[in-house]
Amino acid sequence: VPENIGELSVKLSDRHFGAGSDGMIYISPSERADFKMRIFNADGSEAKMCGNGIRCVGKYVFDKGYTDRTHLRIETLSGLRELDLQIAGGKVKSVIVGMGKAAVGDDIAFRAGDADIVCTPVSVGNPHAVIFADDVEEIPLTVLGPQIEHHENFPGGVNVEFVQVLSEKELRMRVWERGSGETWACGTGATASAMAAILRGFTDDEVRVSLRGGDLLIHFDRESRHLFMTGPAKEVFQ
C-alpha cells in the first residue's frame, strides 16, 4: 500500500478531477484467507468493512484470473468474510456475502440540529445508526447526515441510514456514509437496516433493500443468527 494512501484516496475519489468513487480498495495476500482487503474512504480515512466493496473484490480476483475458486474467504479489519461467486459467461455477475452476526443496541433518542432523532445502533463490523422514516426522499440527508455522523453519541463517527418500510419484503434506504457522505449504495448499511427492521417485526427474514444504486437482498438465518447479502458486481472501467 502506498505511503500516501490517504491523499491518493482523496485524489482518485474526486468526481471532478479523479476517477470518481466512494473510496479505494487494496487487495493483497493474506496468511489467514484467500485475499486481504483494505478499504479507504473518499476523505482518506480507513474503514473496517465495506459490503459493496467486498463484492467488487470477489469479482476482481476471479475475473482477472487471480483465483478460479467460486467460494472465497476475505480478510478485513472487521474479521473474515466468506463469498460465494455467481458466474455467468465466465464472469462474476453477483456475489453472496456472509456478513456474520449483527450487534443491535437499544434505541437512542437525541437532537441533531432542529430534528428529534430516534435511531437503532447496529454493528456489522462497522457502526450504523438506523432511523426509520415515513418517506426517505423527503429527508434532508446532506444536513442531517453529517450532524448525526459527528454527534457526541458516536465518538468515532457513524454511518447513517434512513429507512422506509415499503412492505414485509421490501425496504427503501438512503445512506450517509462515515467519511464519504451520501452514497448510492452501502452493503453494510443495507444489512444493518434489514436487521433492525427484522427484529422490530417490520419485515420477513428475507428482505429486499432498494437503494439509489440498485437493490440488495438480505437474508437472516435465525438458527445461526448470521446475515447474508446478495448483490450484483459490474466493471465500469479500468
C-alpha positions in Angstrom: 0.0 0.0 0.0 1.5 3.4 -0.9 2.7 5.6 1.9 0.4 8.5 0.9 -2.7 6.2 0.7 -5.0 8.8 2.3 -4.0 11.6 -0.1 -4.3 9.2 -3.0 -7.8 8.0 -2.0 -9.0 11.7 -1.7 -7.5 12.5 -5.1 -8.8 9.5 -7.1 -12.2 9.6 -5.4 -12.8 13.2 -6.5 -15.6 13.1 -9.1 -14.3 16.1 -11.0 -10.6 15.7 -11.0 -10.2 11.9 -10.3 -11.7 8.6 -11.2 -14.7 9.4 -9.0 -15.6 6.9 -6.3 -16.9 6.3 -2.8 -13.4 5.1 -1.9 -10.5 2.8 -2.9 -9.8 -0.8 -2.2 -6.4 -2.5 -2.0 -6.2 -6.3 -2.4 -3.2 -8.1 -1.1 -2.1 -11.7 0.0 -3.4 -13.0 3.3 -2.0 -15.5 5.7 -5.5 -16.2 7.1 -7.6 -16.2 4.0 -7.6 -16.2 0.2 -7.1 -12.5 0.0 -6.9 -9.4 2.2 -8.9 -6.3 1.6 -8.3 -2.8 2.8 -10.8 0.0 2.1 -10.2 3.7 2.2 -13.0 6.3 2.2 -13.2 9.3 -0.1 -11.8 11.5 2.8 -8.7 9.3 3.1 -9.8 7.5 6.3 -9.7 3.7 6.5 -12.9 1.7 7.0 -13.1 -1.7 8.7 -15.5 -3.2 6.2 -17.5 -2.5 3.0 -20.3 -4.7 1.9 -20.4 -3.4 -1.7 -16.6 -3.2 -1.9 -16.1 -6.8 -0.9 -18.4 -8.0 -3.7 -16.2 -6.0 -6.1 -13.1 -7.7 -4.6 -14.7 -11.1 -5.4 -15.4 -10.1 -9.0 -12.0 -8.6 -9.5 -9.9 -11.5 -8.3 -12.0 -14.0 -10.3 -12.4 -12.1 -13.5 -8.7 -11.1 -13.5 -7.6 -14.7 -13.1 -6.1 -14.4 -9.5 -8.3 -17.3 -8.5 -10.5 -19.9 -10.1 -12.4 -20.6 -6.9 -16.0 -19.5 -6.5 -16.0 -19.8 -2.7 -13.6 -17.3 -1.2 -12.5 -16.2 2.3 -11.5 -12.5 2.5 -9.7 -10.9 5.4 -10.9 -7.5 6.5 -10.2 -5.3 9.5 -13.5 -6.5 11.0 -12.7 -10.2 10.5 -13.0 -12.8 7.9 -15.9 -12.8 5.4 -16.9 -15.6 3.0 -18.0 -15.0 -0.6 -19.9 -17.2 -3.0 -19.5 -16.0 -6.5 -22.3 -16.4 -9.0 -20.8 -16.9 -12.5 -22.3 -16.3 -15.9 -20.4 -16.4 -19.2 -17.1 -16.9 -17.3 -17.5 -13.7 -15.3 -18.9 -12.9 -11.9 -22.4 -11.4 -12.1 -23.4 -11.4 -8.4 -21.9 -12.3 -5.1 -23.4 -13.7 -1.9 -21.5 -12.3 1.2 -21.7 -13.9 4.6 -21.9 -10.8 6.7 -21.7 -12.5 10.1 -23.8 -11.6 13.1 -25.1 -8.1 13.8 -24.9 -6.5 17.2 -28.1 -4.4 17.8 -28.2 -1.9 20.7 -31.1 -0.2 22.5 -32.6 2.8 20.7 -31.0 6.2 21.2 -33.0 9.4 21.2 -31.2 12.7 20.7 -31.4 16.1 18.9 -29.5 16.8 15.7 -29.8 20.4 14.6 -33.5 21.1 14.6 -34.6 17.4 14.4 -35.5 14.9 17.1 -33.9 11.7 16.1 -34.5 8.1 17.3 -32.1 5.6 16.0 -31.2 1.9 16.4 -27.5 1.4 16.7 -26.3 -1.6 14.8 -22.8 -3.0 14.2 -22.0 -5.4 11.4 -18.2 -4.9 11.8 -18.7 -1.2 11.4 -21.1 1.2 13.2 -24.5 2.2 11.9 -27.4 4.4 13.1 -30.6 3.2 11.6 -33.5 5.6 11.5 -37.0 4.7 10.3 -38.9 7.4 8.4 -42.2 7.7 6.5 -40.5 9.0 3.3 -36.8 8.8 2.9 -36.8 11.0 -0.2 -38.0 13.9 1.9 -35.2 13.6 4.4 -32.6 16.5 4.2 -29.8 13.9 4.2 -27.0 16.4 3.4 -28.0 18.4 6.5 -28.8 15.6 9.0 -26.2 13.1 7.8 -23.1 15.0 8.9 -24.8 16.2 12.1 -25.6 12.6 13.1 -22.2 11.2 11.8 -20.3 13.5 14.2 -22.8 13.6 17.1 -21.4 13.1 20.6 -23.3 9.8 20.9 -20.9 8.4 18.3 -17.4 9.4 19.3 -15.8 7.6 16.4 -18.4 8.7 13.8 -21.2 6.5 12.4 -22.8 5.5 9.2 -26.4 6.9 9.0 -29.3 5.1 7.3 -32.8 6.5 6.8 -35.1 3.6 6.1 -38.7 3.4 4.8 -40.7 0.2 5.2 -42.5 -0.4 1.9 -43.8 -3.9 2.7 -42.9 -7.0 4.7 -40.5 -7.9 1.9 -39.0 -4.5 0.9 -37.3 -1.5 2.4 -36.1 1.7 0.8 -32.9 3.2 2.2 -30.8 6.3 1.8 -27.4 6.4 3.4 -24.8 8.9 4.6 -21.6 7.0 4.9 -18.9 7.9 7.5 -16.0 9.5 5.6 -17.7 9.6 2.2 -21.1 11.5 2.5 -24.2 10.3 0.7 -23.6 7.3 -1.5 -25.9 5.4 -3.8 -25.4 2.1 -2.0 -24.0 0.6 1.2 -23.9 -3.1 1.7 -23.2 -3.0 5.4 -25.8 -0.3 5.8 -28.4 -2.4 4.0 -27.5 -5.3 6.2 -27.8 -3.2 9.4 -31.1 -1.7 8.3 -32.6 -5.1 7.4 -31.5 -6.5 10.8 -33.2 -3.6 12.6 -36.4 -4.0 10.5 -36.5 -7.8 11.0 -36.0 -7.5 14.8 -38.8 -4.9 15.0 -41.1 -7.2 13.1 -41.5 -4.8 10.2 -40.3 -7.4 7.6 -39.8 -11.0 6.9 -36.4 -12.7 7.4 -35.6 -12.1 3.8 -35.9 -8.5 2.6 -35.0 -6.5 -0.5 -33.4 -3.2 0.2 -33.9 -0.6 -2.5 -31.1 2.0 -2.8 -30.4 4.7 -5.3 -27.8 2.5 -6.9 -29.9 -0.7 -7.1 -31.2 -3.5 -4.9 -29.6 -5.8 -2.4 -31.2 -8.9 -1.0 -30.6 -9.5 2.8 -31.3 -12.9 4.4 -31.3 -13.5 8.1 -30.8 -17.1 9.3 -32.4 -17.4 12.7 -30.6 -20.6 13.6 -27.1 -19.3 13.1 -28.1 -15.6 13.7 -26.0 -14.9 10.6 -26.9 -12.4 7.8 -26.3 -12.9 4.1 -26.2 -10.2 1.4 -26.7 -10.9 -2.3 -26.0 -8.2 -4.9 -24.5 -7.5 -8.3 -20.9 -6.6 -9.2 -20.1 -4.9 -12.5 -17.0 -3.5 -14.0 -17.4 0.1 -15.1 -13.9 0.9 -16.5 -10.3 0.3 -15.8 
